[in-house]
Amino acid sequence: MNTKENNEITIEVVCRNLPGTCFEDAPGGEPVHLGIQKGNEVIEAVPSDRKQATFRPTFRIGRQPDGSPNFLGKFAKGTPQERFFYLSWGVVDKQGYFEMFRRAKIHLNHLTWEQVQSAISNNKPLKVVIDMTGQKGDPICGSIRKR
């Protein structure tokens, strides 16, 4: 189910073109993983040598005074005007602990109230596709804004 009581929405985040599992700045030379940050924890980490990884964070939705959506919940970061979520790069140790070394800030403020309402009405997630490899062949990081 993609919505609950018409105030939640799922965003389907399709991460493609993952860069592989070996990078100089990876702690301990361990294989690199990609996960999504929920609160202060990175969850659903997968090896970054996959062809594609998909995450489906769910957000509560409010409406801002200017009419734009306000994404809320444990995945949401930033101010109401500059909401985003994190995709995190890291290594997983033998005990399963995720040690982050980079992350990408995926902005949400390009999404309109109309897009959110349409997704809720159709009971479908909003879909975002992101290429995860930078120009130098390394994991993308920093602010990622879709237009």
N, C-alpha and C positions, 0 to 999 in steps of 0.2 A: 504494500500500500504506500502511495507516495504522499498522501496528505492525511491529516488527522484533524477533525473538527474544523476544516477549512482554514487553519491557521499555521499549518506546517507544510514545508515543501522539501523535497529531496532534490539535490543537485547531483546529476550523474557526471562525474569528473573522469573523462577518458584521457589517460596519460599515455601518449604514444611516443615512439622513437626514443625509448629509454637508452641511456648511454653505456650500459654495461656495468660490471661490478668492481673494476679496479681503477683507483685514482690515487695520486700522490698524497693528497691531504686527508685521505681516509684513515682514521685512527687504527693503528696496529696492522695496517695492510690487510684488514679483513674485507670480505666481499661486501659491497655497498648494497643497501636496501632503500626502498622508497616507502614512506608511510604518510598518513594524514594525522595532523595534530588535533586531539580532542581534549580541551582543557589544557593541562600541562603535559599530557601523555601522548606519545606517538603510537598509533594503533595500526593494525592491518598492514604491517610492513611486509613487503615482498622483495625478492631479489631484483635488482635493477638491470638484469640481463634479459628480462622478458620482452616480448614484442610490444606488449601493452599491459597496463594495469588500470583498473577502474575502481574508484571510490565513490560511495554514495552517502555523503553527509546529509543529515536532516537538520533544517533550521526552522525555528518558530519565526513567523512573519508579523511584523507590525508595520504601521504606515507612518512615515515621517510627516511633519507639517507641510513640506513641499510636495507631498503626494508620492514620493519615491518609497520603495520598500526598505524596511529596516530588518536586517537578518539578525536573529538572536539565537542564543543557545551555546552549548559547549564548544562547537566548532568555530563560532564567530569571534573575531578579534577586531580591534580598532574602534574608532568612534562611530556613531551612527551614520555620519556622512562619508566615512571611508572604511566601510566594512570589508573584511577579507578573511581568508582562512589560510593555513599553512600546509604545504606539502613538504615533508622533511626527508633529507638524505642522511643516512647514518649506517652504522655497522651494528650487528646483533652479536652479543657475546654468547658464550656457551650456556649461560644461565637465562638467556632470552632477553637480557637488558639491551635496549636500543640506545646507542650513543650517537647523538646528532652531530654532524659537522657542517652542514649547510641546510638552508631551507628556502623555499620559494613562497612568496606572499602572493596569493591569488585573489585579486580584487573582485568585489561583487557590485560596485556602484555603477557599473555599466548596464545592469539589469533593471528593467523598468517595472513599474507596478502592473502594467498591462501584460507583460511577459509572465510575471508571477501569477496573476489572476488566471491567465489562459492555461498555464500548467496545472493549477489547482482545479479549475473547471473540467479539464480533460483528464484529470487524475494521472498525469504524466510528470516525470522529473524534468527539470531544466537540464539541458545537456551542454557541457563545456568540454572542448577538446584542446589539449595542450601538448605541444611538442616539448619533450623534457631534456633534450640535448642542446647545449649551448654551441656557439660558433666554434669553439676550440675542441669540441667533442666531449666536454665535461658536463656534469649535471647542472641544469639551470638553477639559478638562485636569484634573490633580489625580488623586486616588484614586477609582477606579471599582470599586465592590463590587457583585457580583450576588448576589442571595439566592435 
